[in-house]
């Protein structure tokens, strides 16, 4: 199976689907990560918080912690990723060349403009594909007027959770920005809650379904 995860910034994918991707690579599925922005950013006073070179290095190191070696980092501007024919056609080309079976991307009601636009561009680009899941958003971009619906779960074991934590810590700039250990604790707690909801594993990652195809002809063979 070919699984492609599309995120706006370095660390977005690992936060929402690090466990799923780690398990997918372990099971010998083909996994690709696409980071749409260069992920460089400055604060309001103009001081540089992360360069695109730093973001790229962190992203590739984090991906390796999950067993993912195929990472495509685009160069759209952080905080100003467009939703237009350029972004749609770029994503369409990448997804088509990868021959994706499953697409993971941002929830379209996310309050971060980059997340929302990447979601919409991916939806447009993948209009012919049958298996699309949305990431669960995290604070503050998940604080929306519309609630996220956890409709699909991926069970996450303790060893896989440790891989996910290692991948998040590899994003040193983000780890420092969001409170270090408290940031990790919040992610682990959310996945622990979903594990309790699922009832079959200690941890789980949740996704909202845009479109999913069940072929019971194959399931019953």
C-alpha positions as a Python dict, from the first residue, in 0.01 Angstrom:
ca = {
    (1, 'X'): (0, 0, 0),
    (2, 'X'): (123, 351, -83),
    (3, 'X'): (50, 604, 192),
    (4, 'X'): (118, 976, 144),
    (5, 'X'): (100, 1225, 430),
    (6, 'X'): (75, 1592, 335),
    (7, 'X'): (139, 1869, 587),
    (8, 'X'): (182, 2243, 578),
    (9, 'X'): (487, 2264, 804),
    (10, 'X'): (766, 2054, 945),
    (11, 'X'): (622, 1864, 1248),
    (12, 'X'): (253, 1880, 1144),
    (13, 'X'): (251, 1524, 1011),
    (14, 'X'): (433, 1366, 1306),
    (15, 'X'): (200, 1532, 1557),
    (16, 'X'): (-109, 1379, 1402),
    (17, 'X'): (7, 1060, 1233),
    (18, 'X'): (355, 973, 1355),
    (19, 'X'): (235, 645, 1501),
    (20, 'X'): (48, 541, 1188),
    (21, 'X'): (347, 617, 965),
    (22, 'X'): (591, 436, 1195),
    (23, 'X'): (372, 126, 1191),
    (24, 'X'): (320, 153, 815),
    (25, 'X'): (694, 157, 744),
    (26, 'X'): (744, -128, 990),
    (27, 'X'): (485, -328, 795),
    (28, 'X'): (674, -254, 470),
    (29, 'X'): (415, -22, 323),
    (30, 'X'): (550, 255, 100),
    (31, 'X'): (529, 590, 284),
    (32, 'X'): (593, 942, 159),
    (33, 'X'): (582, 1268, 355),
    (34, 'X'): (520, 1600, 178),
    (35, 'X'): (583, 1929, 359),
    (36, 'X'): (427, 2205, 152),
    (37, 'X'): (599, 2512, 301),
    (38, 'X'): (970, 2569, 352),
    (39, 'X'): (874, 2600, 722),
    (40, 'X'): (1096, 2900, 792),
    (41, 'X'): (931, 3158, 1013),
    (42, 'X'): (990, 3485, 1194),
    (43, 'X'): (826, 3641, 1497),
    (44, 'X'): (619, 3959, 1480),
    (45, 'X'): (929, 4171, 1541),
    (46, 'X'): (1102, 4015, 1242),
    (47, 'X'): (1350, 3802, 1434),
    (48, 'X'): (1422, 3467, 1273),
    (49, 'X'): (1284, 3176, 1474),
    (50, 'X'): (1366, 2899, 1226),
    (51, 'X'): (1542, 2900, 891),
    (52, 'X'): (1429, 2675, 609),
    (53, 'X'): (1762, 2492, 630),
    (54, 'X'): (1703, 2421, 998),
    (55, 'X'): (1345, 2313, 930),
    (56, 'X'): (1457, 2078, 653),
    (57, 'X'): (1722, 1917, 871),
    (58, 'X'): (1478, 1870, 1159),
    (59, 'X'): (1209, 1729, 930),
    (60, 'X'): (1436, 1468, 772),
    (61, 'X'): (1578, 1363, 1108),
    (62, 'X'): (1226, 1333, 1252),
    (63, 'X'): (1106, 1128, 955),
    (64, 'X'): (1392, 882, 997),
    (65, 'X'): (1283, 824, 1357),
    (66, 'X'): (959, 689, 1206),
    (67, 'X'): (1139, 488, 941),
    (68, 'X'): (1039, 726, 660),
    (69, 'X'): (1310, 818, 411),
    (70, 'X'): (1097, 963, 130),
    (71, 'X'): (1043, 1327, 231),
    (72, 'X'): (951, 1597, -21),
    (73, 'X'): (989, 1953, 109),
    (74, 'X'): (836, 2220, -113),
    (75, 'X'): (916, 2591, -104),
    (76, 'X'): (583, 2767, -55),
    (77, 'X'): (610, 3051, 200),
    (78, 'X'): (525, 2978, 561),
    (79, 'X'): (205, 3153, 676),
    (80, 'X'): (114, 3229, 314),
    (81, 'X'): (69, 2897, 136),
    (82, 'X'): (-174, 2960, -150),
    (83, 'X'): (-485, 2768, -239),
    (84, 'X'): (-475, 2809, -615),
    (85, 'X'): (-398, 2620, -933),
    (86, 'X'): (-26, 2618, -856),
    (87, 'X'): (-57, 2447, -519),
    (88, 'X'): (-329, 2210, -642),
    (89, 'X'): (-135, 2103, -950),
    (90, 'X'): (186, 2062, -750),
    (91, 'X'): (17, 1829, -501),
    (92, 'X'): (-173, 1650, -779),
    (93, 'X'): (154, 1576, -959),
    (94, 'X'): (325, 1442, -647),
    (95, 'X'): (32, 1224, -543),
    (96, 'X'): (-14, 1088, -896),
    (97, 'X'): (353, 1002, -941),
    (98, 'X'): (354, 827, -603),
    (99, 'X'): (41, 631, -702),
    (100, 'X'): (-109, 690, -359),
    (101, 'X'): (-365, 451, -215),
    (102, 'X'): (-422, 651, 103),
    (103, 'X'): (-388, 1027, 154),
    (104, 'X'): (-356, 1197, 492),
    (105, 'X'): (-388, 1574, 522),
    (106, 'X'): (-509, 1859, 739),
    (107, 'X'): (-866, 1902, 861),
    (108, 'X'): (-1030, 2173, 643),
    (109, 'X'): (-1178, 2363, 940),
    (110, 'X'): (-839, 2419, 1103),
    (111, 'X'): (-791, 2781, 1212),
    (112, 'X'): (-434, 2804, 1082),
    (113, 'X'): (-457, 2947, 733),
    (114, 'X'): (-174, 2729, 601),
    (115, 'X'): (-332, 2411, 735),
    (116, 'X'): (-669, 2503, 590),
    (117, 'X'): (-531, 2590, 246),
    (118, 'X'): (-320, 2275, 228),
    (119, 'X'): (-629, 2074, 315),
    (120, 'X'): (-835, 2239, 41),
    (121, 'X'): (-555, 2208, -215),
    (122, 'X'): (-516, 1839, -129),
    (123, 'X'): (-891, 1778, -154),
    (124, 'X'): (-891, 1936, -500),
    (125, 'X'): (-578, 1751, -609),
    (126, 'X'): (-707, 1415, -485),
    (127, 'X'): (-1061, 1443, -618),
    (128, 'X'): (-1029, 1109, -801),
    (129, 'X'): (-883, 918, -506),
    (130, 'X'): (-1098, 709, -275),
    (131, 'X'): (-919, 702, 61),
    (132, 'X'): (-862, 1038, 231),
    (133, 'X'): (-827, 1102, 604),
    (134, 'X'): (-794, 1431, 792),
    (135, 'X'): (-552, 1484, 1081),
    (136, 'X'): (-685, 1575, 1421),
    (137, 'X'): (-579, 1939, 1482),
    (138, 'X'): (-394, 2049, 1792),
    (139, 'X'): (-413, 2368, 1998),
    (140, 'X'): (-423, 2647, 1900),
    (141, 'X'): (-516, 2572, 1538),
    (142, 'X'): (-775, 2317, 1643),
    (143, 'X'): (-984, 2574, 1829),
    (144, 'X'): (-1246, 2613, 1559),
    (145, 'X'): (-1612, 2701, 1522),
    (146, 'X'): (-1672, 2345, 1409),
    (147, 'X'): (-1574, 2035, 1603),
    (148, 'X'): (-1340, 1766, 1476),
    (149, 'X'): (-1506, 1423, 1453),
    (150, 'X'): (-1287, 1127, 1544),
    (151, 'X'): (-1420, 864, 1304),
    (152, 'X'): (-1119, 642, 1238),
    (153, 'X'): (-850, 529, 1479),
    (154, 'X'): (-504, 384, 1442),
    (155, 'X'): (-393, 186, 1750),
    (156, 'X'): (-48, 285, 1878),
    (157, 'X'): (166, 56, 2093),
    (158, 'X'): (414, 174, 2355),
    (159, 'X'): (719, 109, 2131),
    (160, 'X'): (554, 299, 1846),
    (161, 'X'): (468, 587, 2079),
    (162, 'X'): (834, 610, 2174),
    (163, 'X'): (921, 644, 1804),
    (164, 'X'): (663, 921, 1772),
    (165, 'X'): (803, 1104, 2075),
    (166, 'X'): (1156, 1076, 1935),
    (167, 'X'): (1040, 1222, 1604),
    (168, 'X'): (875, 1517, 1778),
    (169, 'X'): (1186, 1587, 1985),
    (170, 'X'): (1387, 1594, 1662),
    (171, 'X'): (1202, 1917, 1581),
    (172, 'X'): (1421, 2107, 1827),
    (173, 'X'): (1289, 2451, 1730),
    (174, 'X'): (928, 2346, 1786),
    (175, 'X'): (1009, 2148, 2100),
    (176, 'X'): (1148, 2464, 2256),
    (177, 'X'): (874, 2691, 2119),
    (178, 'X'): (581, 2492, 2257),
    (179, 'X'): (706, 2413, 2605),
    (180, 'X'): (932, 2112, 2564),
    (181, 'X'): (814, 1833, 2799),
    (182, 'X'): (467, 1985, 2837),
    (183, 'X'): (423, 1976, 2459),
    (184, 'X'): (510, 1607, 2448),
    (185, 'X'): (295, 1532, 2752),
    (186, 'X'): (-9, 1692, 2585),
    (187, 'X'): (33, 1486, 2267),
    (188, 'X'): (81, 1163, 2461),
    (189, 'X'): (-224, 1240, 2678),
    (190, 'X'): (-443, 1296, 2375),
    (191, 'X'): (-329, 970, 2219),
    (192, 'X'): (-386, 797, 2553),
    (193, 'X'): (-744, 925, 2556),
    (194, 'X'): (-802, 792, 2205),
    (195, 'X'): (-655, 458, 2310),
    (196, 'X'): (-912, 446, 2590),
    (197, 'X'): (-1188, 533, 2342),
    (198, 'X'): (-1074, 262, 2104),
    (199, 'X'): (-1044, 8, 2382),
    (200, 'X'): (-787, -218, 2217),
    (201, 'X'): (-458, -34, 2269),
    (202, 'X'): (-292, 198, 2518),
    (203, 'X'): (-269, 480, 2263),
    (204, 'X'): (-437, 570, 1936),
    (205, 'X'): (-436, 844, 1674),
    (206, 'X'): (-770, 977, 1551),
    (207, 'X'): (-871, 1087, 1203),
    (208, 'X'): (-1180, 1229, 1039),
    (209, 'X'): (-1290, 1054, 722),
    (210, 'X'): (-1342, 1253, 405),
    (211, 'X'): (-1381, 945, 188),
    (212, 'X'): (-1302, 580, 250),
    (213, 'X'): (-1367, 277, 31),
    (214, 'X'): (-1439, -65, 177),
    (215, 'X'): (-1408, -355, -66),
    (216, 'X'): (-1571, -653, 104),
    (217, 'X'): (-1499, -868, -200),
    (218, 'X'): (-1133, -858, -97),
    (219, 'X'): (-1208, -879, 273),
    (220, 'X'): (-1410, -1198, 226),
    (221, 'X'): (-1156, -1381, 9),
}
